[in-house]
Amino acid sequence: MKKILAPIAAAGAVLLALTGCAQSGGGSADGPKDPSEIIVGFAQVGAESGWRTANTKDIQAAFEDAGIELKFSDAQQKQENQIQAIRSYIQQGVDVIAFSPVIESGWDAVLKEAKDAEIPVVLTDRAIDSTDDSLYVSFLGSDFIEEGKKAGEWLVEEYSSSTEPVNIIQLEGTTGAAPALDRAEGFADVIAADDKFQVVESQTGDFTRAGGKQVTEALLKSNPDVDVIYAHNDDMGLGAIEAIEAAGMVPGTDIKIITVDAVKDGMQALADGKINFIVECSPLLGNQLVEIVEKVVAGEDVEKRIITEETTFTQEQAVEALPDRKY
């Protein structure tokens, strides 16, 4: 399966191009459009987490500041809703369509419709699984496999002197979503080198706090000797904390917790010692997306793949970073 590696950075972040430039559309024989004449259709995944809410707010604010009209739809984590929204944007004749795919597969038909209508498509945050990369002009987002590897590397280092088995529960993101698939893959690649690390259970919490709590409650009953929980986002990790405390244990001590995102609630839990390590995945994509849209509409080349720079946080680093955290 061809996988486009993916969720994102604050304005002004250094962009790293992994591949060559893609020829963009949207130019006009009469010259470039004024920003006030540009219309963009954006199909968002939903509002399943604090990360996603911050992502939506940042994108909406960036387009408003740029004076570009943004038509926005919330798919409520359903692919059929996103496809319907994209088809609506095609019918409306927007200049650019941008979206963060709910899952990786099943996009070729609707994106072919956009291509036939000569409307450029920009992927944000998440990847698609397609053999035809001409269906989109650019993909802006994180490298989710690398995020999983960073989580695994911390775990390996944390237990480097231990010879005992390390039992891990993995809280997966939405089934079929690029970050869920890739964060699991990167993590598994790293811990595979030492057979003391065993993922004893792996279930989806759908990237929600409620889902993380519910799944953890059930899995702790069948796995009382679990040592580590690896959650694909902060919200599920925060739900896991609630379940661990309800079971009479101490999160961060009795069970170590690794998460991805670094939203404020997650960072606070890390600062409080309830989470042990967070891999950053910034939701602040707005200004970069505006820049891509403006170039595409002007008929300029844009990089096919833009990866955002991100870091990791320990407890001490979270305490230092929290006062200035924007999301």
HELIX and SHEET records of a PDB file:
HELIX    1   1 PRO A   35  GLU A   37  5                                   3    
HELIX    2   2 GLY A   50  ALA A   66  1                                  17    
HELIX    3   3 GLN A   79  GLN A   92  1                                  14    
HELIX    4   4 ASP A  108  ASP A  116  1                                   9    
HELIX    5   5 ASP A  133  LEU A  135  5                                   3    
HELIX    6   6 PHE A  144  GLU A  158  1                                  15    
HELIX    7   7 ALA A  178  ILE A  191  1                                  14    
HELIX    8   8 ARG A  209  SER A  222  1                                  14    
HELIX    9   9 ASP A  234  ALA A  246  1                                  13    
HELIX   10  10 LYS A  264  ALA A  271  1                                   8    
HELIX   11  11 GLY A  286  VAL A  297  1                                  12    
HELIX   12  12 GLN A  315  ALA A  321  1                                   7    
HELIX   13  13 LEU A  322  ASP A  324  5                                   3    
SHEET    1   A 7 LEU A  16  ALA A  17  0                                        
SHEET    2   A 7 ARG A 305  ILE A 307 -1                                        
SHEET    3   A 7 SER A 138  GLY A 141  1                                        
SHEET    4   A 7 VAL A 121  THR A 124  1                                        
SHEET    5   A 7 VAL A  96  PHE A  99  1                                        
SHEET    6   A 7 ILE A  39  GLN A  44  1                                        
SHEET    7   A 7 GLU A  69  ASP A  74  1                                        
SHEET    1   B 2 CYS A  21  ALA A  22  0                                        
SHEET    2   B 2 VAL A 302  GLU A 303 -1                                        
SHEET    1   C 6 PHE A 197  THR A 204  0                                        
SHEET    2   C 6 VAL A 166  GLU A 172  1                                        
SHEET    3   C 6 VAL A 228  ALA A 231  1                                        
SHEET    4   C 6 LYS A 256  ASP A 261  1                                        
SHEET    5   C 6 PHE A 277  GLU A 280  1                                        
SHEET    6   C 6 THR A 312  PHE A 313 -1                                        
END                                                                             
